[in-house]
Amino acid sequence: MPGLIEDYAIIGDLQTAALVGKNGSMDWLCLPRFDSSACFSALLGDQDNGHWLLAPVGAADCTNRAYRGDTLVLDTFWETPSGTVKVTDFMPQRDKAPDVVRIVEGISGRVAMSGELRLRFDYGSIVPWMRRTDGHRVAVAGPDSVWLRSEPEVRMYGKDFCTYADFTVAAGERVAFVLTWHPSHEKQPQRVDPYKSLKHSLEDWTKWASQCRYEGPWRDAVLRSLITLKALTYAPSGGIVAAATTSLPEEIQGVRNWDYRYCWLRDATLTLNVLVSTGFLKEAGEWRDWLLRAVAGDPADLQIMYGLTGERRLPEFEVPWLAGYEGSSPVRVGNAAVQQLQLDVYGEVLDSLYLGHESGLAEKRHAWNVQRSLMDFLESKWREPDEGLWEVRGPRRHFVHSKVMAWVAADRAVRTLERQPHRKGDPASWRAMREDVHREVCDKGFDTERNTFTQFYGSQELDAATLLIPQTGFLPPSDPRVVGTVDAVRRELDHGGFVRRYTLDDSTVDGLPGGEGAFLACSFWLADALHSTGRKGEARELFERLLSLRNDVGLLAEEWDPLAGRQLGNFPQAFSHIGLVNTALALSGAGTAR
Ligand SMILES: OC[C@H]1O[C@H](O[C@H]2O[C@H](CO)[C@@H](O)[C@H](O)[C@H]2O)[C@H](O)[C@@H](O)[C@@H]1O
């Protein structure tokens, strides 16, 4: 059985990531990329679907663990009756092949350790052939090969399609394991030196983190979220994945299990804004370049998400041989939302490029041409219903948030032309569109009786995305309609002191059975909205409660189950960490002015 979602910590090499449990078991790892098939899928099934345990013999959860300083190098400690041992897990920055390094170090006494490596390629379905070569144990099946060695060599043996390692470490002794993925048709991968790699990883992460400009009261939490966002970046292209996992459920035993190992324009532009606001202009520039490449072509073909290097086909299918996290099935790979119309994305992209420009991000020559063609397309589309930012699988609607973001797109395009009148564009027409959208939203998307914006035109339902209205500039925070909306969302979408995305009842718009937890990003948005509407104490109190939901190493999934008191959904999730950083900035008075 996998652990609780919050039992996991992430390590990664900016091309893929692994999740390691408190019990020392690596239960999720996709190789060679975030979106490749997993060779460890115990997270979505059981040990037979692949995992790598390294822990004291007979031990359960560790005594404590922490990332070392401002890095993604994880130290896990077990205090046992015979002594204390530390396992240091990390993935070195990639040369050619991805490596996972696990260094076992005796701290005191003598500790008997046990290793269990069950490699199962293709999401737990393929048991590879194992052989010994040149001091390695090598697993091969189809295109994949995985090489394992230890320094010094320890006793390893195979039994029941599992590789076991038995050894003892005394105080001051170290045993390093290096696991390397390699295309099976190529020759032996180059060896990495585990100790040199550790030194480089520590230096690289520390140097990267030192660029952070945020110095406010929540610096540790902010930095951990930024490191996590960086860990979700696919360095070769600059793409940013929404989370490291697929199918961690939004409801235990429910069907709301989705694959987040792709680049959403929405999630990634919001990540970009956070990076720009905290001083990481290099990553912001790389993502902007990824974006311009990904969306190049006919604006009618713009997708709401792409693969790591801009791939357009992400077909969704079910993986029936995996039982799902705590029985939550189906497990899905790919994401059918790729074909949806989500009008908000145009607003997010234009806002983010505008913000990047205002923050001093070097201009790209053809960036404005892309923005212009997106605007031309949006002008012809904004009156249509869409699936909205929540990617509903029910009928299309006139979602208020989508229209507000269409207003944002027009607003940022107009403002860019006002500042740079030499650029080509149609300011009169975009201004007219901006006014039309504003009028229509206030007319059709506002419930005058309840004094609140609604989820979609003509509905009685509420949507936490309307909390973003004051942030976008659509209406000022002091507007009574904004204040009314904040009150209504807080009252009607409350879930155990946090916030649901929208009402979940029989008439739910999303077309899906079952329920879900409180949505963490929305809960951060409520804190932002309370702060901007002058309720600073309440904003801070909510923010502190949200911080307390992070796991022991500062990580957040997508949702929180207030009844069970546990995290839900894909993990770690960019959206939640973006929310954390934005709220910390806003509450510290360091937010970004648009
Ligand atoms: O609720 C159904 C939808 O759930 C997923 O979408 C959510 O995750 C996205 C990535 O973080 C985010 O951009 C979106 O706002 C969320 O609603 C899922 O990816 C969809 O396929 C599904 O329809």
The ligand as an SDF file (V2000), in Angstrom:
LIG
                    3D

 23 24  0  0  0  0  0  0  0  0999 V2000
  -12.1290   18.9360  -13.0120 O   0  0  0  0  0  0  0  0  0  0  0  0
  -11.9570   18.2260  -14.1870 C   0  0  0  0  0  0  0  0  0  0  0  0
  -10.6320   18.5640  -14.8180 C   0  0  0  0  0  0  0  0  0  0  0  0
   -9.6170   18.4440  -13.8310 O   0  0  0  0  0  0  0  0  0  0  0  0
   -8.3130   18.6570  -14.2560 C   0  0  0  0  0  0  0  0  0  0  0  0
   -8.0820   20.0390  -14.4320 O   0  0  0  0  0  0  0  0  0  0  0  0
   -7.5330   20.7120  -13.3400 C   0  0  0  0  0  0  0  0  0  0  0  0
   -6.1420   20.7190  -13.4350 O   0  0  0  0  0  0  0  0  0  0  0  0
   -5.5230   21.5710  -14.3570 C   0  0  0  0  0  0  0  0  0  0  0  0
   -4.0170   21.4200  -14.1730 C   0  0  0  0  0  0  0  0  0  0  0  0
   -3.6070   21.8460  -12.9030 O   0  0  0  0  0  0  0  0  0  0  0  0
   -5.9350   23.0120  -14.1120 C   0  0  0  0  0  0  0  0  0  0  0  0
   -5.3810   23.8320  -15.1240 O   0  0  0  0  0  0  0  0  0  0  0  0
   -7.4630   23.0710  -14.1480 C   0  0  0  0  0  0  0  0  0  0  0  0
   -7.8380   24.3930  -13.8090 O   0  0  0  0  0  0  0  0  0  0  0  0
   -8.0650   22.1110  -13.1570 C   0  0  0  0  0  0  0  0  0  0  0  0
   -9.4570   22.1060  -13.2460 O   0  0  0  0  0  0  0  0  0  0  0  0
   -8.0020   17.7980  -15.4670 C   0  0  0  0  0  0  0  0  0  0  0  0
   -6.7230   18.1080  -16.0140 O   0  0  0  0  0  0  0  0  0  0  0  0
   -9.0330   17.8700  -16.5550 C   0  0  0  0  0  0  0  0  0  0  0  0
   -8.7710   16.9290  -17.5700 O   0  0  0  0  0  0  0  0  0  0  0  0
  -10.4000   17.5960  -15.9670 C   0  0  0  0  0  0  0  0  0  0  0  0
  -11.3650   17.7920  -16.9750 O   0  0  0  0  0  0  0  0  0  0  0  0
  1  2  1  0
  2  3  1  0
  3  4  1  0
  3 22  1  0
  4  5  1  0
  5  6  1  0
  5 18  1  0
  6  7  1  0
  7  8  1  0
  7 16  1  0
  8  9  1  0
  9 10  1  0
  9 12  1  0
 10 11  1  0
 12 13  1  0
 12 14  1  0
 14 15  1  0
 14 16  1  0
 16 17  1  0
 18 19  1  0
 18 20  1  0
 20 21  1  0
 20 22  1  0
 22 23  1  0
M  END
$$$$
